[in-house]
């Protein structure tokens, strides 16, 4: 039975019971500088008035041609994805504890795992993670458990947000995190050779990296293996897996990253879809759950949970992670998207690369500097005088020209990271160039 206080005396009695003198004491650990005790709520509206007000706010939105990537990408999502995931049996599905009534959910997860294994070149993939950043952190914990070592090397070209999340995870453990510098937009392999030793658990590389450049994953994997370390290959643009050699074929031991590009909208930054896959020998260290395929007594296909590593399923000391929920609906969207696109995914990846190359060549011809002259997929860095001012003026004219990256890389002042997907046309790029000529 719930108890709702209906008087000041009730509130005081509740506070006394838990050992505080007032409601304010419950929030004493919140800094005063961020408290806002005087929130002026507007007068209540009727349903019709509220709808009119919301539509008025919505009409203030502007339609922009976005050349922003940096970890979240604006790809076209076929209408059938929205239609199928809106079916009640999908959006009301919960964790499939009972396989006999969860065959649809289990089958979808199994297909998702299969797609991810084919794209990454890995033996197994779990049922998804919260996002790419936490997937990387979990991959590193896997490497530490597997090797028994506690030193981690991470390239400076890995997404800064991923590095921040990883640092927060490792702060609470005995692991030591060291950042390998970059040179000309790529991991500095010479510096890596000086920093790596036999105490390193893993080396982390992102390809395409934060600058959009394609890294030499094979060389980094070889260097890691020569010192008994694992190679973790991460990514933010999952579509690149359709065009570039798979991380598994290049020697990576664990692959992780962001799967938002597959059938999920940018949606103001979430929800996202973490991908985590690995070699079969690391199966017992992978977090989350694995779905397997078998047959029932009548010989029909049946899907079951074959591995669950959360602490409520197995002995606490054997649990590999306290993350206990996968991004089921986002993974389902990715599964439907990949099923629909099929082998056309390669063609789509080529279109992305071609559009990005065309955009880069037009901007260079206009006089802007391409900062790193190394191969890229669909992102690249350009230097623009008064970059932030130019970008703000373009926003007023319907274009979002990348993002400034000097917050994370101060040496790259007046540099913009641009991402070009199939949502940007050749005409959009030509109009952008004309607009830049007038600014």
PyMOL commands that set and color helices and strands:
alter all, ss='L'
color gray80, all
select helices_A, chain A and resi 8-18+23-27+32-34+47-58+79-85+88-91+99-101+103-120+132-147+160-171+189-195+217-226+238-242+248-250+267-269+280-285+316-318+328-341+344-365+387-395+426-438
alter helices_A, ss='H'
color red, helices_A
select strands_A, chain A and resi 65-66+124-125+151-155+176-180+182-183+186-187+200-206+230-235+254-258+274-278+289-295+301-308+369-370+379-383+399-400+403-404+415-419
alter strands_A, ss='S'
color yellow, strands_A
deselect
rebuild
show_as cartoon
